[in-house]
Amino acid sequence: MEWNGNTVLVTGGSNGIGLALAVRLLARGNRVVICGRRQDKLDEARAAHPDLITVRCDVMRPEERMELLAYMNETYPEWNVLVNNAGIQQHVNVRRANEPWEHYEREIAINFDAPVHLTLAALPHLLEQPRAAVINVTSGLALAPAAWAPIYSATKAALRSFTESLRLQLEGSRVEVIEIVPPAVNTDLGGPGLHTFGVPVDDFADGVMAKLLAGAVEIGYADAERRLSLVPEELREAAKRMWSGFQARNSHF
Ligand SMILES: NC(=O)c1ccc[n+]([C@@H]2O[C@H](COP(=O)([O-])OP(=O)(O)OC[C@H]3O[C@@H](n4cnc5c(N)ncnc54)[C@H](OP(=O)(O)O)[C@@H]3O)[C@@H](O)[C@H]2O)c1
């Protein structure tokens, strides 16, 4: 895959990892369309990077996913890269899960249903392009879950599995399948101020771009990269250590 001259759609590109990747893809001579729910965040991103193209879309809603793809197919018939990045993270105490089901379901809809639906619906178009890619943003928590975010971790494990099947089925086609496996990154994930412990988002995005340009299809970084080489028992231990650490820091959970 050449990483210039593409037309790229980044879901959730108005903040954090999506925005950092969008800006780098823009700088390399790609056209980049970003989407998100909040118009003010899209406007903010556009004000800072006037070449970004912004579309308001909530990928939680199946009909809005289809409208987004219809917009891309009509406005940019040559579009060829889908970056499934939009995601949310919720802390869930399974002993006190008293919210209505919609509260829990939305994490599944945004983190898993949306990338699968967008990918399946975009593939007929992508397979017709001279070159194309689907990039799915999973997580190091796909490998060893954060027990305090059980639904989030499960959606990322499911998306990682889907990505592997996708890659196998599309082998030999013009569509490259790439997985980005972030460690904890300092973004607004879970809400502003809740995820400040991660690696700086610009360092992470620079690292991802370097690997993307080198042709990697499974892109880890820092802890998440190390985790990719662990065996199941080591991953189980990692999950236990994370859970103990979380409990020690959050006695009220
Ligand atoms: N930060 C980390 O430590 C970390 C680690 C591993 C994986 N990841 C993954 O990286 C991806 C990006 O997360 P981030 O850390 O950059 O979080 P972030 O700073 O909260 O950014 C999330 C972006 O997604 C958008 N978004 C959320 N829900 C959406 C929806 N329903 N429809 C459309 N856009 C939506 C947000 O805009 P609106 O809110 O305006 O919609 C925002 O632009 C996620 O998939 C996340 O799971 C993050």
The ligand as a Tripos MOL2 file, in Angstrom:
@<TRIPOS>MOLECULE
LIG
   48    52     1     0     0
SMALL
NO_CHARGES

@<TRIPOS>ATOM
      1 N1         -6.6760    5.8850   24.3230 N.am      1 LIG1
      2 C1         -6.3270    4.6450   24.5630 C.2       1 LIG1
      3 O1         -5.6480    4.3370   25.5580 O.2       1 LIG1
      4 C2         -6.7250    3.5470   23.6170 C.ar      1 LIG1
      5 C3         -6.1320    2.2910   23.7840 C.ar      1 LIG1
      6 C4         -6.5090    1.2600   22.9380 C.ar      1 LIG1
      7 C5         -7.4350    1.4940   21.9330 C.ar      1 LIG1
      8 N2         -7.9870    2.7260   21.7880 N.ar      1 LIG1
      9 C6         -8.9810    2.9140   20.7380 C.3       1 LIG1
     10 O2         -8.6400    4.0100   19.9270 O.3       1 LIG1
     11 C7         -9.8260    4.5430   19.3240 C.3       1 LIG1
     12 C8         -9.8400    6.0510   19.4990 C.3       1 LIG1
     13 O3         -9.9650    6.3510   20.8830 O.3       1 LIG1
     14 P1         -9.2720    7.6100   21.5660 P.3       1 LIG1
     15 O4         -8.4550    7.0940   22.6660 O.co2     1 LIG1
     16 O5         -8.6620    8.4870   20.5490 O.co2     1 LIG1
     17 O6        -10.5640    8.2970   22.2410 O.3       1 LIG1
     18 P2        -11.1460    9.7890   22.1730 P.3       1 LIG1
     19 O7        -10.0770   10.7910   22.4160 O.co2     1 LIG1
     20 O8        -12.3150    9.7580   23.0880 O.co2     1 LIG1
     21 O9        -11.6470    9.9280   20.6710 O.3       1 LIG1
     22 C9        -12.7250    9.1650   20.2060 C.3       1 LIG1
     23 C10       -13.1970    9.7220   18.8930 C.3       1 LIG1
     24 O10       -14.2800    8.8920   18.4390 O.3       1 LIG1
     25 C11       -15.4450    9.6990   18.2300 C.3       1 LIG1
     26 N3        -16.6200    8.8720   18.4980 N.ar      1 LIG1
     27 C12       -16.9460    8.2370   19.6520 C.ar      1 LIG1
     28 N4        -18.1280    7.6210   19.5140 N.ar      1 LIG1
     29 C13       -18.5390    7.8620   18.2440 C.ar      1 LIG1
     30 C14       -19.6960    7.5140   17.5120 C.ar      1 LIG1
     31 N5        -20.6890    6.8120   18.0720 N.pl3     1 LIG1
     32 N6        -19.8010    7.9190   16.2210 N.ar      1 LIG1
     33 C15       -18.8100    8.6520   15.6630 C.ar      1 LIG1
     34 N7        -17.7120    9.0320   16.3120 N.ar      1 LIG1
     35 C16       -17.5820    8.6460   17.5860 C.ar      1 LIG1
     36 C17       -15.2440   10.8920   19.1720 C.3       1 LIG1
     37 O11       -15.9690   12.0390   18.7750 O.3       1 LIG1
     38 P3        -17.4570   12.3030   19.3560 P.3       1 LIG1
     39 O12       -17.4140   11.9790   20.8350 O.co2     1 LIG1
     40 O13       -17.7420   13.7300   19.0670 O.co2     1 LIG1
     41 O14       -18.3340   11.3840   18.5940 O.co2     1 LIG1
     42 C18       -13.7420   11.1220   18.9960 C.3       1 LIG1
     43 O15       -13.4960   11.7960   17.7840 O.3       1 LIG1
     44 C19       -10.9960    3.8360   20.0130 C.3       1 LIG1
     45 O16       -11.4650    2.7780   19.2050 O.3       1 LIG1
     46 C20       -10.3640    3.2710   21.2670 C.3       1 LIG1
     47 O17       -11.0470    2.1460   21.7490 O.3       1 LIG1
     48 C21        -7.6490    3.7520   22.6070 C.ar      1 LIG1
@<TRIPOS>BOND
     1     1     2 1
     2     2     3 2
     3     2     4 1
     4     4     5 ar
     5     4    48 ar
     6     5     6 ar
     7     6     7 ar
     8     7     8 ar
     9     8     9 1
    10     8    48 ar
    11     9    10 1
    12     9    46 1
    13    10    11 1
    14    11    12 1
    15    11    44 1
    16    12    13 1
    17    13    14 1
    18    14    15 2
    19    14    16 1
    20    14    17 1
    21    17    18 1
    22    18    19 2
    23    18    20 1
    24    18    21 1
    25    21    22 1
    26    22    23 1
    27    23    24 1
    28    23    42 1
    29    24    25 1
    30    25    26 1
    31    25    36 1
    32    26    27 ar
    33    26    35 ar
    34    27    28 ar
    35    28    29 ar
    36    29    30 ar
    37    29    35 ar
    38    30    31 1
    39    30    32 ar
    40    32    33 ar
    41    33    34 ar
    42    34    35 ar
    43    36    37 1
    44    36    42 1
    45    37    38 1
    46    38    39 2
    47    38    40 1
    48    38    41 1
    49    42    43 1
    50    44    45 1
    51    44    46 1
    52    46    47 1
@<TRIPOS>SUBSTRUCTURE
     1 LIG1         1 GROUP 0 **** ****
